[in-house]
Amino acid sequence: MKEPERAVPEKLVILAYWPHRQAGELNIGYGVHRNFILSQGVASIFSLATGVFGLLFEPKVRPAIRAWVRFALIFVISMPLAILSLRMRKYTGYYQIDDQGRPVHFLGTALPESIKGRFGLTRKKFLEQLKYG
């Protein structure tokens, strides 16, 4: 079943580019929402901070803080990050892009056949290859 068409979000970041090889093929880019990248970065920092806290400070403060309070603190901090991440993940996937590298149309989350076995390019190399190629 075909996935319904999605609008291209404004805050989309294209991370990899695949220029067309032959006439009639599409330029393809892999994009994610900017807030998804931000939420993943914050979650990584939070994970590192809780690991350091657990290693260095938790043995000292464990007797003073009840288990449900520790769980509640971690839950309250991590849930908004998880919800934001899940909401922004729906924009992660492959997009048809124009010759300037801007997304035009969402293609889907599955790897398109036309780019299987090819490495993605940076934006700079993509634009150079289209210019000279």
Secondary structure as UniProt FT lines:
FT   TURN            10..11
FT   STRAND          12..18
FT   TURN            23..24
FT   STRAND          27..33
FT   HELIX           34..56
FT   HELIX           58..61
FT   TURN            62..64
FT   HELIX           67..89
FT   TURN            90..91
FT   STRAND          93..97
FT   TURN            99..100
FT   STRAND          103..108
FT   HELIX           113..115
FT   TURN            116..117
FT   HELIX           123..132
//
